[in-house]
Amino acid sequence: MTTNRLRLRKIRMTMAATAVPVATAEIISVILIFTHGIWWPFLIYLFIAVPYGIWLSKYYYDNVSYMCPHCNKVFSPTFKEMIFAAHTPTRRRLTCTDCGSRGWCTEVAKEGL
């Protein structure tokens, strides 16, 4: 595996590992609502999940760039464009900041990680 693929794998594994406790808390809180009518754990979960979602989005944005399919330049889109762009697990439909073309850009790990 190339070093970039290894860095991407590390980024994805960090995201997945941190998501497990948050997802577990969500499942438990929803089960408590439907089985016992206890809703307050879900409120606590929301106070955890919202900051976690913000942190996870920022972590992802700070560690990933994209390669233009037309000019092969690596670039970082704006946070807003990255979040709202159509995407697959490895690509996003973005506008290149260098050549201005719009296409399915391949995800790459940022250098220096």
N, CA, C and O atoms as a GROMACS GRO file, in nm:
protein
  452
    1MET      N    1   0.083  -0.119   0.000
    1MET     CA    2   0.000   0.000   0.000
    1MET      C    3   0.087   0.124   0.000
    1MET      O    4   0.192   0.128   0.064
    2THR      N    5   0.042   0.224  -0.071
    2THR     CA    6   0.117   0.350  -0.075
    2THR      C    7   0.101   0.424   0.058
    2THR      O    8   0.010   0.396   0.135
    3THR      N    9   0.190   0.517   0.083
    3THR     CA   10   0.183   0.591   0.210
    3THR      C   11   0.055   0.675   0.217
    3THR      O   12  -0.001   0.692   0.326
    4ASN      N   13   0.009   0.728   0.103
    4ASN     CA   14  -0.114   0.807   0.105
    4ASN      C   15  -0.233   0.719   0.142
    4ASN      O   16  -0.318   0.760   0.220
    5ARG      N   17  -0.239   0.601   0.086
    5ARG     CA   18  -0.349   0.509   0.119
    5ARG      C   19  -0.344   0.468   0.266
    5ARG      O   20  -0.448   0.453   0.330
    6LEU      N   21  -0.224   0.450   0.318
    6LEU     CA   22  -0.210   0.417   0.460
    6LEU      C   23  -0.258   0.532   0.548
    6LEU      O   24  -0.324   0.510   0.650
    7ARG      N   25  -0.223   0.656   0.511
    7ARG     CA   26  -0.268   0.772   0.588
    7ARG      C   27  -0.420   0.786   0.580
    7ARG      O   28  -0.485   0.817   0.680
    8LEU      N   29  -0.478   0.763   0.461
    8LEU     CA   30  -0.624   0.768   0.448
    8LEU      C   31  -0.689   0.660   0.534
    8LEU      O   32  -0.792   0.684   0.598
    9ARG      N   33  -0.630   0.544   0.536
    9ARG     CA   34  -0.683   0.435   0.618
    9ARG      C   35  -0.680   0.471   0.767
    9ARG      O   36  -0.774   0.443   0.840
   10LYS      N   37  -0.570   0.534   0.810
   10LYS     CA   38  -0.559   0.577   0.950
   10LYS      C   39  -0.667   0.680   0.984
   10LYS      O   40  -0.728   0.674   1.090
   11ILE      N   41  -0.690   0.775   0.893
   11ILE     CA   42  -0.794   0.877   0.914
   11ILE      C   43  -0.930   0.812   0.927
   11ILE      O   44  -1.005   0.843   1.019
   12ARG      N   45  -0.962   0.720   0.836
   12ARG     CA   46  -1.092   0.652   0.839
   12ARG      C   47  -1.107   0.565   0.962
   12ARG      O   48  -1.216   0.558   1.019
   13MET      N   49  -1.001   0.498   1.004
   13MET     CA   50  -1.008   0.414   1.123
   13MET      C   51  -1.028   0.499   1.249
   13MET      O   52  -1.102   0.459   1.339
   14THR      N   53  -0.964   0.614   1.256
   14THR     CA   54  -0.985   0.705   1.369
   14THR      C   55  -1.130   0.750   1.374
   14THR      O   56  -1.191   0.753   1.481
   15MET      N   57  -1.185   0.785   1.258
   15MET     CA   58  -1.324   0.828   1.253
   15MET      C   59  -1.417   0.715   1.296
   15MET      O   60  -1.510   0.738   1.374
   16ALA      N   61  -1.393   0.595   1.248
   16ALA     CA   62  -1.479   0.481   1.283
   16ALA      C   63  -1.467   0.446   1.430
   16ALA      O   64  -1.568   0.419   1.496
   17ALA      N   65  -1.345   0.446   1.483
   17ALA     CA   66  -1.325   0.410   1.624
   17ALA      C   67  -1.390   0.510   1.718
   17ALA      O   68  -1.442   0.472   1.823
   18THR      N   69  -1.387   0.637   1.683
   18THR     CA   70  -1.450   0.736   1.770
   18THR      C   71  -1.602   0.736   1.755
   18THR      O   72  -1.673   0.779   1.845
   19ALA      N   73  -1.652   0.686   1.642
   19ALA     CA   74  -1.796   0.683   1.620
   19ALA      C   75  -1.866   0.570   1.695
   19ALA      O   76  -1.985   0.580   1.723
   20VAL      N   77  -1.794   0.464   1.728
   20VAL     CA   78  -1.856   0.348   1.795
   20VAL      C   79  -1.921   0.386   1.928
   20VAL      O   80  -2.037   0.351   1.949
   21PRO      N   81  -1.852   0.455   2.019
   21PRO     CA   82  -1.919   0.491   2.146
   21PRO      C   83  -2.040   0.583   2.126
   21PRO      O   84  -2.140   0.571   2.196
   22VAL      N   85  -2.030   0.675   2.031
   22VAL     CA   86  -2.141   0.768   2.007
   22VAL      C   87  -2.261   0.693   1.950
   22VAL      O   88  -2.374   0.718   1.990
   23ALA      N   89  -2.236   0.602   1.856
   23ALA     CA   90  -2.345   0.523   1.800
   23ALA      C   91  -2.406   0.430   1.904
   23ALA      O   92  -2.528   0.409   1.905
   24THR      N   93  -2.324   0.375   1.991
   24THR     CA   94  -2.375   0.289   2.099
   24THR      C   95  -2.466   0.368   2.193
   24THR      O   96  -2.571   0.320   2.233
   25ALA      N   97  -2.425   0.489   2.227
   25ALA     CA   98  -2.508   0.574   2.313
   25ALA      C   99  -2.641   0.605   2.247
   25ALA      O  100  -2.745   0.608   2.313
   26GLU      N  101  -2.640   0.627   2.116
   26GLU     CA  102  -2.764   0.653   2.043
   26GLU      C  103  -2.856   0.533   2.049
   26GLU      O  104  -2.975   0.547   2.078
   27ILE      N  105  -2.803   0.415   2.021
   27ILE     CA  106  -2.885   0.294   2.020
   27ILE      C  107  -2.945   0.268   2.157
   27ILE      O  108  -3.064   0.238   2.169
   28ILE      N  109  -2.864   0.280   2.260
   28ILE     CA  110  -2.913   0.257   2.396
   28ILE      C  111  -3.021   0.358   2.433
   28ILE      O  112  -3.123   0.322   2.492
   29SER      N  113  -3.001   0.485   2.399
   29SER     CA  114  -3.100   0.586   2.434
   29SER      C  115  -3.231   0.565   2.360
   29SER      O  116  -3.338   0.587   2.417
   30VAL      N  117  -3.226   0.523   2.236
   30VAL     CA  118  -3.348   0.497   2.160
   30VAL      C  119  -3.420   0.374   2.216
   30VAL      O  120  -3.543   0.373   2.226
   31ILE      N  121  -3.346   0.272   2.252
   31ILE     CA  122  -3.407   0.152   2.312
   31ILE      C  123  -3.477   0.189   2.442
   31ILE      O  124  -3.588   0.142   2.469
   32LEU      N  125  -3.413   0.272   2.524
   32LEU     CA  126  -3.475   0.314   2.650
   32LEU      C  127  -3.605   0.392   2.627
   32LEU      O  128  -3.699   0.379   2.705
   33ILE      N  129  -3.610   0.471   2.522
   33ILE     CA  130  -3.733   0.545   2.491
   33ILE      C  131  -3.845   0.447   2.458
   33ILE      O  132  -3.956   0.459   2.511
   34PHE      N  133  -3.818   0.351   2.370
   34PHE     CA  134  -3.924   0.262   2.324
   34PHE      C  135  -3.961   0.152   2.422
   34PHE      O  136  -4.075   0.106   2.423
   35THR      N  137  -3.867   0.109   2.505
   35THR     CA  138  -3.898   0.000   2.597
   35THR      C  139  -3.948   0.048   2.733
   35THR      O  140  -4.036  -0.015   2.793
   36HIS      N  141  -3.893   0.159   2.783
   36HIS     CA  142  -3.930   0.205   2.918
   36HIS      C  143  -3.988   0.346   2.920
   36HIS      O  144  -4.030   0.393   3.026
   37GLY      N  145  -3.989   0.414   2.807
   37GLY     CA  146  -4.041   0.551   2.803
   37GLY      C  147  -3.949   0.652   2.868
   37GLY      O  148  -3.990   0.764   2.899
   38ILE      N  149  -3.823   0.614   2.888
   38ILE     CA  150  -3.726   0.704   2.950
   38ILE      C  151  -3.659   0.784   2.837
   38ILE      O  152  -3.590   0.726   2.754
   39TRP      N  153  -3.680   0.914   2.834
   39TRP     CA  154  -3.632   0.995   2.723
   39TRP      C  155  -3.510   1.079   2.754
   39TRP      O  156  -3.441   1.124   2.662
   40TRP      N  157  -3.480   1.104   2.885
   40TRP     CA  158  -3.371   1.193   2.920
   40TRP      C  159  -3.233   1.144   2.872
   40TRP      O  160  -3.149   1.229   2.843
   41PRO      N  161  -3.205   1.011   2.863
   41PRO     CA  162  -3.074   0.972   2.808
   41PRO      C  163  -3.054   1.018   2.663
   41PRO      O  164  -2.942   1.045   2.619
   42PHE      N  165  -3.167   1.027   2.588
   42PHE     CA  166  -3.155   1.075   2.450
   42PHE      C  167  -3.115   1.222   2.446
   42PHE      O  168  -3.040   1.263   2.358
   43LEU      N  169  -3.164   1.301   2.540
   43LEU     CA  170  -3.124   1.442   2.547
   43LEU      C  171  -2.975   1.455   2.578
   43LEU      O  172  -2.905   1.539   2.521
   44ILE      N  173  -2.928   1.371   2.669
   44ILE     CA  174  -2.784   1.371   2.700
   44ILE      C  175  -2.705   1.330   2.576
   44ILE      O  176  -2.601   1.388   2.546
   45TYR      N  177  -2.756   1.229   2.505
   45TYR     CA  178  -2.690   1.185   2.382
   45TYR      C  179  -2.679   1.301   2.282
   45TYR      O  180  -2.574   1.318   2.219
   46LEU      N  181  -2.785   1.380   2.268
   46LEU     CA  182  -2.780   1.493   2.173
   46LEU      C  183  -2.672   1.593   2.210
   46LEU      O  184  -2.606   1.649   2.122
   47PHE      N  185  -2.652   1.616   2.340
   47PHE     CA  186  -2.548   1.709   2.384
   47PHE      C  187  -2.409   1.653   2.357
   47PHE      O  188  -2.312   1.729   2.352
   48ILE      N  189  -2.398   1.523   2.339
   48ILE     CA  190  -2.270   1.460   2.303
   48ILE      C  191  -2.256   1.454   2.150
   48ILE      O  192  -2.150   1.482   2.097
   49ALA      N  193  -2.363   1.416   2.082
   49ALA     CA  194  -2.357   1.390   1.938
   49ALA      C  195  -2.334   1.516   1.854
   49ALA      O  196  -2.261   1.512   1.755
   50VAL      N  197  -2.393   1.627   1.892
   50VAL     CA  198  -2.378   1.748   1.812
   50VAL      C  199  -2.233   1.798   1.814
   50VAL      O  200  -2.177   1.822   1.707
   51PRO      N  201  -2.170   1.814   1.930
   51PRO     CA  202  -2.028   1.854   1.928
   51PRO      C  203  -1.939   1.749   1.861
   51PRO      O  204  -1.842   1.784   1.793
   52TYR      N  205  -1.972   1.623   1.880
   52TYR     CA  206  -1.894   1.517   1.815
   52TYR      C  207  -1.905   1.529   1.663
   52TYR      O  208  -1.804   1.515   1.593
   53GLY      N  209  -2.023   1.552   1.612
   53GLY     CA  210  -2.042   1.568   1.467
   53GLY      C  211  -1.963   1.685   1.412
   53GLY      O  212  -1.907   1.678   1.303
   54ILE      N  213  -1.960   1.793   1.487
   54ILE     CA  214  -1.883   1.911   1.446
   54ILE      C  215  -1.734   1.877   1.446
   54ILE      O  216  -1.662   1.909   1.351
   55TRP      N  217  -1.688   1.813   1.553
   55TRP     CA  218  -1.546   1.774   1.562
   55TRP      C  219  -1.510   1.678   1.448
   55TRP      O  220  -1.406   1.696   1.384
   56LEU      N  221  -1.594   1.579   1.422
   56LEU     CA  222  -1.565   1.480   1.319
   56LEU      C  223  -1.557   1.545   1.180
   56LEU      O  224  -1.468   1.512   1.101
   57SER      N  225  -1.647   1.636   1.152
   57SER     CA  226  -1.645   1.707   1.024
   57SER      C  227  -1.517   1.789   1.009
   57SER      O  228  -1.455   1.790   0.903
   58LYS      N  229  -1.479   1.858   1.116
   58LYS     CA  230  -1.357   1.939   1.112
   58LYS      C  231  -1.233   1.850   1.099
   58LYS      O  232  -1.142   1.882   1.023
   59TYR      N  233  -1.229   1.740   1.171
   59TYR     CA  234  -1.117   1.645   1.162
   59TYR      C  235  -1.102   1.595   1.019
   59TYR      O  236  -0.991   1.590   0.965
   60TYR      N  237  -1.212   1.558   0.958
   60TYR     CA  238  -1.211   1.508   0.821
   60TYR      C  239  -1.162   1.617   0.725
   60TYR      O  240  -1.077   1.592   0.640
   61TYR      N  241  -1.215   1.737   0.739
   61TYR     CA  242  -1.177   1.849   0.653
   61TYR      C  243  -1.029   1.882   0.667
   61TYR      O  244  -0.961   1.910   0.568
   62ASP      N  245  -0.978   1.880   0.789
   62ASP     CA  246  -0.839   1.915   0.815
   62ASP      C  247  -0.740   1.810   0.764
   62ASP      O  248  -0.622   1.841   0.745
   63ASN      N  249  -0.784   1.688   0.742
   63ASN     CA  250  -0.693   1.579   0.707
   63ASN      C  251  -0.706   1.526   0.565
   63ASN      O  252  -0.628   1.440   0.525
   64VAL      N  253  -0.802   1.576   0.489
   64VAL     CA  254  -0.825   1.522   0.355
   64VAL      C  255  -0.826   1.635   0.252
   64VAL      O  256  -0.882   1.743   0.275
   65SER      N  257  -0.764   1.609   0.137
   65SER     CA  258  -0.769   1.698   0.022
   65SER      C  259  -0.825   1.618  -0.095
   65SER      O  260  -0.860   1.501  -0.079
   66TYR      N  261  -0.834   1.680  -0.211
   66TYR     CA  262  -0.890   1.613  -0.328
   66TYR      C  263  -0.804   1.638  -0.450
   66TYR      O  264  -0.743   1.744  -0.463
   67MET      N  265  -0.799   1.540  -0.540
   67MET     CA  266  -0.723   1.551  -0.664
   67MET      C  267  -0.819   1.570  -0.780
   67MET      O  268  -0.911   1.491  -0.800
   68CYS      N  269  -0.795   1.675  -0.856
   68CYS     CA  270  -0.878   1.707  -0.972
   68CYS      C  271  -0.859   1.601  -1.080
   68CYS      O  272  -0.745   1.566  -1.112
   69PRO      N  273  -0.968   1.549  -1.139
   69PRO     CA  274  -0.953   1.449  -1.244
   69PRO      C  275  -0.906   1.508  -1.378
   69PRO      O  276  -0.866   1.433  -1.467
   70HIS      N  277  -0.910   1.641  -1.392
   70HIS     CA  278  -0.872   1.704  -1.518
   70HIS      C  279  -0.726   1.752  -1.518
   70HIS      O  280  -0.653   1.725  -1.613
   71CYS      N  281  -0.684   1.822  -1.412
   71CYS     CA  282  -0.548   1.876  -1.410
   71CYS      C  283  -0.457   1.804  -1.311
   71CYS      O  284  -0.337   1.833  -1.304
   72ASN      N  285  -0.511   1.710  -1.234
   72ASN     CA  286  -0.436   1.630  -1.135
   72ASN      C  287  -0.373   1.713  -1.023
   72ASN      O  288  -0.281   1.666  -0.957
   73LYS      N  289  -0.422   1.833  -1.001
   73LYS     CA  290  -0.374   1.915  -0.889
   73LYS      C  291  -0.449   1.874  -0.762
   73LYS      O  292  -0.568   1.842  -0.767
   74VAL      N  293  -0.378   1.874  -0.651
   74VAL     CA  294  -0.440   1.845  -0.522
   74VAL      C  295  -0.484   1.978  -0.463
   74VAL      O  296  -0.407   2.074  -0.459
   75PHE      N  297  -0.609   1.984  -0.416
   75PHE     CA  298  -0.662   2.109  -0.363
   75PHE      C  299  -0.755   2.080  -0.245
   75PHE      O  300  -0.800   1.967  -0.226
   76SER      N  301  -0.782   2.183  -0.168
   76SER     CA  302  -0.877   2.176  -0.058
   76SER      C  303  -0.993   2.268  -0.089
   76SER      O  304  -0.973   2.389  -0.104
   77PRO      N  305  -1.114   2.215  -0.100
   77PRO     CA  306  -1.230   2.301  -0.125
   77PRO      C  307  -1.266   2.376   0.003
   77PRO      O  308  -1.206   2.355   0.108
   78THR      N  309  -1.364   2.463  -0.007
   78THR     CA  310  -1.412   2.528   0.115
   78THR      C  311  -1.485   2.424   0.200
   78THR      O  312  -1.530   2.322   0.148
   79PHE      N  313  -1.494   2.450   0.327
   79PHE     CA  314  -1.562   2.357   0.418
   79PHE      C  315  -1.706   2.335   0.373
   79PHE      O  316  -1.755   2.222   0.370
   80LYS      N  317  -1.775   2.444   0.339
   80LYS     CA  318  -1.914   2.435   0.298
   80LYS      C  319  -1.930   2.350   0.172
   80LYS      O  320  -2.019   2.266   0.164
   81GLU      N  321  -1.842   2.371   0.073
   81GLU     CA  322  -1.852   2.293  -0.050
   81GLU      C  323  -1.827   2.145  -0.022
   81GLU      O  324  -1.896   2.059  -0.077
   82MET      N  325  -1.729   2.115   0.063
   82MET     CA  326  -1.698   1.976   0.093
   82MET      C  327  -1.816   1.908   0.163
   82MET      O  328  -1.851   1.795   0.129
   83ILE      N  329  -1.875   1.975   0.259
   83ILE     CA  330  -1.984   1.915   0.336
   83ILE      C  331  -2.106   1.887   0.249
   83ILE      O  332  -2.168   1.782   0.262
   84PHE      N  333  -2.142   1.980   0.161
   84PHE     CA  334  -2.265   1.967   0.084
   84PHE      C  335  -2.248   1.901  -0.053
   84PHE      O  336  -2.346   1.882  -0.124
   85ALA      N  337  -2.125   1.865  -0.091
   85ALA     CA  338  -2.102   1.805  -0.222
   85ALA      C  339  -2.154   1.661  -0.226
   85ALA      O  340  -2.150   1.588  -0.127
   86ALA      N  341  -2.204   1.623  -0.344
   86ALA     CA  342  -2.240   1.483  -0.366
   86ALA      C  343  -2.112   1.401  -0.352
   86ALA      O  344  -2.005   1.446  -0.394
   87HIS      N  345  -2.123   1.282  -0.294
   87HIS     CA  346  -2.002   1.204  -0.273
   87HIS      C  347  -2.026   1.055  -0.267
   87HIS      O  348  -2.138   1.008  -0.246
   88THR      N  349  -1.917   0.982  -0.286
   88THR     CA  350  -1.911   0.838  -0.265
   88THR      C  351  -1.810   0.820  -0.152
   88THR      O  352  -1.758   0.920  -0.101
   89PRO      N  353  -1.781   0.698  -0.110
   89PRO     CA  354  -1.681   0.682  -0.002
   89PRO      C  355  -1.541   0.736  -0.037
   89PRO      O  356  -1.465   0.767   0.054
   90THR      N  357  -1.505   0.746  -0.164
   90THR     CA  358  -1.369   0.788  -0.200
   90THR      C  359  -1.364   0.910  -0.292
   90THR      O  360  -1.254   0.954  -0.326
   91ARG      N  361  -1.476   0.965  -0.332
   91ARG     CA  362  -1.477   1.079  -0.426
   91ARG      C  363  -1.585   1.180  -0.389
   91ARG      O  364  -1.685   1.147  -0.324
   92ARG      N  365  -1.563   1.304  -0.432
   92ARG     CA  366  -1.663   1.410  -0.415
   92ARG      C  367  -1.672   1.490  -0.545
   92ARG      O  368  -1.572   1.509  -0.615
   93ARG      N  369  -1.791   1.535  -0.574
   93ARG     CA  370  -1.811   1.618  -0.693
   93ARG      C  371  -1.784   1.763  -0.653
   93ARG      O  372  -1.867   1.828  -0.590
   94LEU      N  373  -1.666   1.811  -0.691
   94LEU     CA  374  -1.617   1.942  -0.649
   94LEU      C  375  -1.569   2.024  -0.768
   94LEU      O  376  -1.548   1.971  -0.877
   95THR      N  377  -1.552   2.153  -0.745
   95THR     CA  378  -1.494   2.242  -0.844
   95THR      C  379  -1.348   2.264  -0.807
   95THR      O  380  -1.317   2.308  -0.695
   96CYS      N  381  -1.258   2.235  -0.900
   96CYS     CA  382  -1.115   2.250  -0.876
   96CYS      C  383  -1.082   2.398  -0.856
   96CYS      O  384  -1.128   2.483  -0.932
   97THR      N  385  -1.003   2.426  -0.756
   97THR     CA  386  -0.963   2.565  -0.729
   97THR      C  387  -0.854   2.612  -0.824
   97THR      O  388  -0.826   2.732  -0.833
   98ASP      N  389  -0.791   2.518  -0.896
   98ASP     CA  390  -0.682   2.554  -0.988
   98ASP      C  391  -0.733   2.576  -1.130
   98ASP      O  392  -0.710   2.682  -1.188
   99CYS      N  393  -0.802   2.475  -1.187
   99CYS     CA  394  -0.845   2.486  -1.327
   99CYS      C  395  -0.993   2.524  -1.342
   99CYS      O  396  -1.036   2.559  -1.451
  100GLY      N  397  -1.070   2.517  -1.233
  100GLY     CA  398  -1.210   2.558  -1.237
  100GLY      C  399  -1.306   2.454  -1.291
  100GLY      O  400  -1.426   2.481  -1.299
  101SER      N  401  -1.257   2.336  -1.328
  101SER     CA  402  -1.348   2.233  -1.380
  101SER      C  403  -1.418   2.163  -1.264
  101SER      O  404  -1.366   2.155  -1.153
  102ARG      N  405  -1.538   2.114  -1.293
  102ARG     CA  406  -1.617   2.044  -1.192
  102ARG      C  407  -1.618   1.896  -1.227
  102ARG      O  408  -1.648   1.859  -1.341
  103GLY      N  409  -1.587   1.813  -1.129
  103GLY     CA  410  -1.584   1.670  -1.155
  103GLY      C  411  -1.573   1.590  -1.027
  103GLY      O  412  -1.572   1.644  -0.917
  104TRP      N  413  -1.565   1.459  -1.044
  104TRP     CA  414  -1.554   1.366  -0.931
  104TRP      C  415  -1.408   1.357  -0.891
  104TRP      O  416  -1.329   1.287  -0.955
  105CYS      N  417  -1.373   1.428  -0.785
  105CYS     CA  418  -1.235   1.437  -0.738
  105CYS      C  419  -1.205   1.325  -0.639
  105CYS      O  420  -1.286   1.294  -0.551
  106THR      N  421  -1.088   1.266  -0.654
  106THR     CA  422  -1.045   1.156  -0.568
  106THR      C  423  -0.991   1.209  -0.436
  106THR      O  424  -0.916   1.307  -0.432
  107GLU      N  425  -1.029   1.143  -0.329
  107GLU     CA  426  -0.984   1.182  -0.195
  107GLU      C  427  -0.839   1.139  -0.174
  107GLU      O  428  -0.801   1.027  -0.208
  108VAL      N  429  -0.759   1.229  -0.118
  108VAL     CA  430  -0.621   1.198  -0.081
  108VAL      C  431  -0.594   1.257   0.057
  108VAL      O  432  -0.654   1.358   0.096
  109ALA      N  433  -0.504   1.195   0.130
  109ALA     CA  434  -0.467   1.247   0.262
  109ALA      C  435  -0.380   1.371   0.243
  109ALA      O  436  -0.298   1.376   0.152
  110LYS      N  437  -0.400   1.470   0.329
  110LYS     CA  438  -0.316   1.589   0.321
  110LYS      C  439  -0.173   1.553   0.355
  110LYS      O  440  -0.148   1.464   0.436
  111GLU      N  441  -0.080   1.621   0.295
  111GLU     CA  442   0.061   1.598   0.321
  111GLU      C  443   0.098   1.645   0.461
  111GLU      O  444   0.036   1.737   0.516
  112GLY      N  445   0.199   1.583   0.517
  112GLY     CA  446   0.250   1.627   0.646
  112GLY      C  447   0.179   1.568   0.766
  112GLY      O  448   0.196   1.616   0.878
  113LEU      N  449   0.099   1.464   0.744
  113LEU     CA  450   0.030   1.402   0.858
  113LEU      C  451   0.110   1.290   0.914
  113LEU      O  452   0.067   1.226   1.010
   0.00000   0.00000   0.00000
